[in-house]
């Protein structure tokens, strides 16, 4: 709730709501559209297999955890209640964040994954907690199979980590190349703006899912307006398309 309050009252959020005339976020139409977007987000979570890594980490902890006397600990009766409360808190906070951001971002609130960071950490905690309870339950039921369960959970952790590491293998060099290209373009645009040019050509430097002007086949217009404001010019054009 504290994070939601910070998000709602932040200067950036207030400015975007004012710029987009997005004050009516609690109308039935806006709440319904936010719910549709949030369901899409939840489906994305549910079909993203990398989150199995968090469950695997929790399962490994649950399988290997022991009391001081070497016995298998038995979770507190309130553990399931705490986990259930965590799930409800996740669902509620995620929907509230979607309600707050939907009037500004519209349907793209379901695909702008940077907006989900407000509650992703809570999701990871819930998944690790669920994995911990699962691992503890398995080891108490199948005491003789502790080692295979631990090995399986550890291998899943390693597999997810390796896949993520491979996917990020070239990110450093790509970001370095993008940074150098951005610096060159920035110097050129600053010089032209200082010379009195009011319409500047801009070449999108796309990498991964970073937001760039003229994205989504030119449908994403607001980044171009931000860049034009940054260089104090009236407009920027898409240099990669010759416009």
N, C-alpha and C positions, 0 to 999 in steps of 0.2 A: 504494500500500500504506500509506503514511503517513496519507493521508486516511481510509482505511478504519479504521486503528487509532484515529484520533481519533474517528471516528464511533462505533465500537464501545465505546470506553471513556468517552465523554462522559457527564456526569451525567444529561442528559436521556434518553439511550439506556438507561442502567442503570435509571433510575427507571421508564421505560415497560416494560422487560422484567420488572421486579419486580412492577409493578402488574398486568400482564397474565399473570403466571406464564409468561413466554415464554422460559424457559431452554433448552428443547430445540429449538434452531434447526437442529441438525445431524442430526435424525432423518430417515430416508428419506422420510417423508410431508412433512415441512417442506421438504426439499430439492427434492422433486418439485413441490410447490405453488409454490415460489419460481421454479423453472424455467419453469413455465407462465406465471407473472406476468411473468417477464423476456422471454419470447418475445412476449408481448403488447406490452411496452414497445418491443422492437425493431421490431415491425410498425408501431407508432405513429411511430417515427423514420423508417422507410422510406417511409411514406405521407404524411409531412409535407413538402410541397414547399418550405417556406421554407428548409429546410436546403440547398437548391440554391444559395442565396446564398453560403454558405461555399465551396462547390465553385467557384462563379463567381469569387469573390475569388482563390482559389488559381490558377485557370486564367488569369486576367488577369495575375497576377504571373508565372506561367510563360511566358506569351506575350511579355511586355514585358521580362523580365530579359535583360540583356546583360553580357558581360564588358567589362573596361576597354578592350579593343581593338575593341569593337563586335560581336564574334562572339557566336554563340548558345552559351550554356554547355551542357555535357553533364553530366547528373547523375552523381554518384558511383555506383559499382556497388552501394554499400551502401544507396542511397536506398530502393530497393524493399524491402530487408530491414528497414530502420528503419520504413517505413510498415507492413509486415506485422506487425512487433512492436507497433506502436502499435495496430493493429486487435485483436490478441490481448490486449493490455493493457486495451483498452476493454471487450472482451467479458468478460474475467475480472473486472475491477473492478466492472463493472455487475452481474454476477451475484452477486458477493460482497456488494455493497451491498443487493441485493434479498433475499439470504438473511438478512442482519442485520435488515432492517426488516420482513420478512414476518410473523414471529411476532407483532409488535405491531400492524401495520396490516391483516393478513389479505389478502383479495383486493383491497382498495383500494390495495395497493402498486402495482398496475398502472395506476391512474388518478390517483394523487397525484403530479402531475408535479414538485412541489417536492422530492420525494425523489430525483429524477433529477439534481439539480444537482451531486451529488457527482462525476459523471463526464461531464456535458454539455460541460465545457470541453475535456476530452480528445477528445470526439467532434468538436468544432469544429476542433481542431488536426489530427485525422486527415483530415477533409474538405478543409481548406485544403491540406494536404500532398498529398492525392490529386489535387486540382485543379491544383496546381503541376506535378506530374509529367505530368498530362494536357496542360496547356498547353505545356510544354516539348516533349513528344513531337509534338504537332500542328505546332508552329512549325518543328521540325526536319524534319518530313516534308513540310510544305507551306510552304516558305519564302516563296513569292509571295503567300500568302493571310494574311499576318500581320495586316494592318489589319482585314479582315472578322472574323477571330477575336477580335481585341481589342475591336472595337466590340460584337460579340455578347455577350461576357462582361461588358463594362461595362454594356450595356443590361439584362442579367439582374440584375446587382448593383443597379442603380437601381430596377428593377421590384420586386424583393423589398423594398428599403428603403422605397419609396413605399407598398406594400401594408401593411407593418408600421406605418408612420407613420400611415396612415389609420385602422388598427384601434385605435391608441392615441390618436387625436385627442381624444376626450372623457374620457380617463382622468383627467387632471388635475382637471377640473371635477367629475367624478363622485367622486373621492376627497375633494375639498374638501367637497362636500355630505355625503358619508358621515361625514367627520370631525366636522362640526358636529352632525349628528344623533347621533353616538356621544357627543359631549360632553354634549348635553342629556340623553340617556338615562342616561349615567354619573352625572350629578349627581342625577337623580331616584332612581336605584337606591341610591346611597350614602346619601342622606337617609333613604330607607325602611329600609335596613339598620341605620342608626344609631338609628332609632326603634324597632327591635326586630322588624321584619317578617322572617319566616324563609322565606317563599315569595314570590319576586319575579317579576313578568311581564317578559319580555324580548322585544323586537322585533328579529328578525334584520335586519341591514343588509347585504344581499347585494350584492356588486359583483364582476363578473368571476367568478373561481373561488376567491375567498377563502373560507376555512373559517369557517362560522358555526354556532352551535347550531341543532339541529333540521333540519339539512341532509339531503339525500337522502331527502326525504319522511319525515323524522323518524327515519330509521334510524341516523343518525350521532349517537350519544348523548354521546360523550366531550367535545365542546366545551361542552355544557351543564353537565356536571359541573365543568369547569375554570372556567367563569364563576361558578358557585355558590360554588366555593372562593375565587375572587378577591374576591367580595363578602361572604364569611363568612356565607353563608346555607345552608339545608339543600337548597334546590331553586329552580330557575327554571322558568317556564312559557312557552309560546309565545304571546306577546301577539297576533301576527298572525292566529292561529287562534282566539283567544278562549278559550284553555285555560290 
